[in-house]
Amino acid sequence: MSAALRAHVLIVDDLPKNLQVLALLLDKAGYRVSMALGGAQALAMIAQDPPELVLLDVMMPDMDGLEVCRKLKADPTTADVPVIFLTARAELQDLEEGFRIGAVDYVTKPFRGGELLARVGAHVGLRQSLERERDLRRSLETALAQVRSLSGLLPICSCCKKIRDDRGYWNKIEAYIEEHSDAGFTHGICPECARNLYPEMG
């Protein structure tokens, strides 16, 4: 399986022919492709199935690409979805605003297939790396929250085996461990103690 494990790319353009050409190129490269004919449709689709990258036309009649990008970046659930603008050379002056509101890159029309795939691949790979890093961080935070470990030197009475805590109080060893970890105790009698306590059962 190629194309960053079938990453989902949404293409947004008001011209069906552009959508078809882009979709064919990305599909052949191994991406899972969705298409939207305008900004409003794109936002509705993203709310249902967030993609890993959006290829977004700048000039569209109902809602231009800049406005779509603003709405995506204003929503915490979609703010980190990378946006690559598709733009004609005459619209390059709009890109300064596009980058300011959160776009990560742009491709000029008419685009070159190799360049577009390289840019898409780079940003999809970066997003997936960031997602893996976030997942790992969450896993570590969960593990740390669940496991409280004991470390360092613990003062323990050589006679009764009680442990002195940080406040200077002496506690039974099982009480101390239960307080400072997720461990619990069940009680039994080891064979040596059983022989001492019940020699007749020896």
C-alpha positions as CSV (number, residue, x, y, z in Angstrom):
1,M,0.0,0.0,0.0
2,S,1.5,3.3,-1.1
3,A,0.9,7.0,-0.7
4,A,1.4,7.2,3.1
5,L,-0.9,4.3,3.8
6,R,-3.9,5.5,1.7
7,A,-4.1,8.9,3.2
8,H,-7.4,10.7,2.6
9,V,-7.1,13.8,0.4
10,L,-10.0,16.2,-0.3
11,I,-9.9,18.2,-3.5
12,V,-12.0,21.4,-3.7
13,D,-12.6,23.1,-7.0
14,D,-15.6,24.5,-8.8
15,L,-14.6,23.0,-12.1
16,P,-15.5,19.3,-12.5
17,K,-12.7,18.8,-15.1
18,N,-10.1,20.0,-12.6
19,L,-11.5,17.6,-10.0
20,Q,-11.4,14.7,-12.3
21,V,-7.8,15.3,-13.4
22,L,-6.5,15.7,-9.9
23,A,-8.5,12.8,-8.6
24,L,-7.1,10.5,-11.2
25,L,-3.6,11.6,-10.5
26,L,-3.9,11.1,-6.7
27,D,-5.8,7.9,-7.0
28,K,-3.1,6.4,-9.2
29,A,-0.5,7.5,-6.6
30,G,-2.4,5.5,-3.9
31,Y,-4.4,8.2,-2.1
32,R,-8.0,7.9,-1.0
33,V,-9.7,10.8,-2.8
34,S,-12.8,12.9,-2.1
35,M,-14.1,15.8,-4.2
36,A,-16.1,18.9,-3.5
37,L,-17.4,21.4,-6.0
38,G,-17.4,24.3,-3.7
39,G,-16.5,25.7,-0.3
40,A,-19.8,24.9,1.5
41,Q,-19.8,21.3,0.3
42,A,-16.2,20.9,1.3
43,L,-16.9,22.1,4.9
44,A,-19.8,19.7,5.2
45,M,-17.7,16.8,3.9
46,I,-14.8,17.6,6.2
47,A,-17.2,17.7,9.2
48,Q,-18.3,14.2,8.4
49,D,-14.9,12.7,7.4
50,P,-11.9,14.9,8.1
51,P,-9.2,14.4,5.5
52,E,-5.4,14.3,6.1
53,L,-4.9,17.1,3.5
54,V,-7.0,19.5,1.5
55,L,-6.2,20.7,-2.0
56,L,-8.1,23.9,-2.2
57,D,-8.8,26.2,-5.2
58,V,-8.4,29.8,-4.3
59,M,-11.1,31.3,-6.7
60,M,-14.6,29.8,-6.3
61,P,-17.9,31.5,-6.8
62,D,-19.9,30.6,-3.6
63,M,-17.1,30.7,-1.1
64,D,-13.5,31.3,-2.1
65,G,-10.6,29.2,-0.8
66,L,-9.4,31.8,1.6
67,E,-12.7,31.8,3.4
68,V,-12.8,28.0,3.5
69,C,-9.3,28.0,5.0
70,R,-10.3,30.5,7.6
71,K,-13.2,28.4,8.7
72,L,-11.1,25.2,8.9
73,K,-8.4,26.9,11.0
74,A,-11.0,28.5,13.3
75,D,-12.4,25.1,14.2
76,P,-10.2,23.2,16.7
77,T,-11.3,19.8,15.2
78,T,-9.9,20.7,11.7
79,A,-7.3,23.4,12.6
80,D,-4.4,21.1,12.0
81,V,-5.5,19.7,8.7
82,P,-2.9,20.9,6.1
83,V,-4.2,23.1,3.3
84,I,-2.5,23.4,-0.1
85,F,-3.9,26.1,-2.3
86,L,-4.4,25.6,-6.1
87,T,-4.0,28.9,-7.7
88,A,-3.5,30.6,-11.1
89,R,-0.4,32.7,-11.4
90,A,-2.5,35.8,-11.6
91,E,-3.7,35.1,-8.0
92,L,-0.3,34.7,-6.4
93,Q,-0.9,38.0,-4.5
94,D,-3.6,36.2,-2.5
95,L,-1.2,33.7,-1.2
96,E,0.3,36.0,1.4
97,E,-3.1,36.1,3.1
98,G,-3.4,32.3,2.6
99,F,-0.2,31.6,4.5
100,R,-1.2,34.1,7.1
101,I,-4.4,32.2,7.9
102,G,-2.7,28.8,7.9
103,A,-2.1,27.3,4.5
104,V,1.0,25.2,4.3
105,D,1.8,25.4,0.6
106,Y,0.5,26.2,-2.9
107,V,0.6,24.7,-6.4
108,T,0.1,26.9,-9.5
109,K,-2.2,26.1,-12.4
110,P,-1.6,24.5,-14.8
111,F,0.2,22.2,-12.3
112,R,2.8,19.6,-13.0
113,G,1.9,16.2,-11.7
114,G,5.2,15.4,-10.2
115,E,5.4,18.6,-8.3
116,L,1.9,18.3,-7.0
117,L,2.5,14.7,-5.8
118,A,5.8,15.7,-4.2
119,R,4.1,18.6,-2.2
120,V,1.1,16.4,-1.2
121,G,3.4,13.6,-0.1
122,A,5.6,15.9,2.0
123,H,2.7,17.4,3.9
124,V,0.8,14.2,4.3
125,G,3.9,12.6,5.7
126,L,4.5,15.4,8.1
127,R,0.9,15.3,9.3
128,Q,1.1,11.6,9.9
129,S,4.4,11.9,11.8
130,L,2.8,14.6,14.0
131,E,-0.2,12.4,14.7
132,R,2.0,9.5,15.6
133,E,4.0,11.8,18.0
134,R,0.7,13.0,19.6
135,D,-0.5,9.4,20.0
136,L,2.7,8.4,21.6
137,R,2.6,11.4,23.9
138,R,-0.9,10.5,24.9
139,S,0.0,6.9,25.6
140,L,3.0,8.0,27.7
141,E,0.8,10.4,29.7
142,T,-1.8,7.7,30.3
143,A,0.9,5.3,31.4
144,L,2.4,7.9,33.8
145,A,-1.0,8.7,35.2
146,Q,-1.7,5.0,35.9
147,V,1.7,4.0,37.2
148,R,3.2,5.7,40.3
149,S,6.6,4.3,40.9
150,L,8.7,4.2,44.0
151,S,12.3,5.3,43.7
152,G,15.3,6.4,45.8
153,L,16.2,5.2,49.3
154,L,13.5,4.3,51.8
155,P,14.2,4.4,55.5
156,I,13.0,1.0,56.9
157,C,13.1,-0.2,60.5
158,S,15.5,-3.2,60.8
159,C,13.3,-4.6,63.5
160,C,9.6,-4.2,62.7
161,K,10.2,-3.3,58.9
162,K,8.0,-0.2,59.0
163,I,8.9,2.5,56.5
164,R,9.3,6.2,57.4
165,D,7.4,8.5,55.0
166,D,8.3,12.0,53.8
167,R,6.5,13.5,56.8
168,G,8.5,11.5,59.3
169,Y,5.8,9.0,60.2
170,W,6.4,5.3,60.4
171,N,4.0,3.1,58.4
172,K,3.5,-0.6,57.7
173,I,5.3,-1.5,54.5
174,E,2.1,-2.6,52.8
175,A,0.3,0.7,53.7
176,Y,3.2,2.7,52.3
177,I,3.3,0.8,49.0
178,E,-0.4,1.0,48.6
179,E,-0.3,4.8,49.1
180,H,2.5,5.4,46.7
181,S,1.6,3.0,43.9
182,D,-1.3,1.2,42.2
183,A,-0.3,-2.1,43.9
184,G,-2.7,-3.8,46.3
185,F,-2.1,-6.7,48.8
186,T,-3.6,-10.0,49.6
187,H,-2.4,-11.8,52.7
188,G,-1.1,-15.4,53.0
189,I,1.5,-17.3,55.0
190,C,4.8,-18.4,53.5
191,P,5.9,-22.0,54.1
192,E,8.6,-20.9,56.6
193,C,6.2,-18.9,58.8
194,A,3.6,-21.7,58.5
195,R,6.1,-24.2,60.0
196,N,7.0,-21.8,62.8
197,L,3.3,-21.0,63.6
198,Y,2.0,-24.5,63.2
199,P,4.8,-27.0,63.9
200,E,2.3,-29.7,64.3
201,M,1.4,-29.4,60.6
202,G,5.1,-29.7,59.7
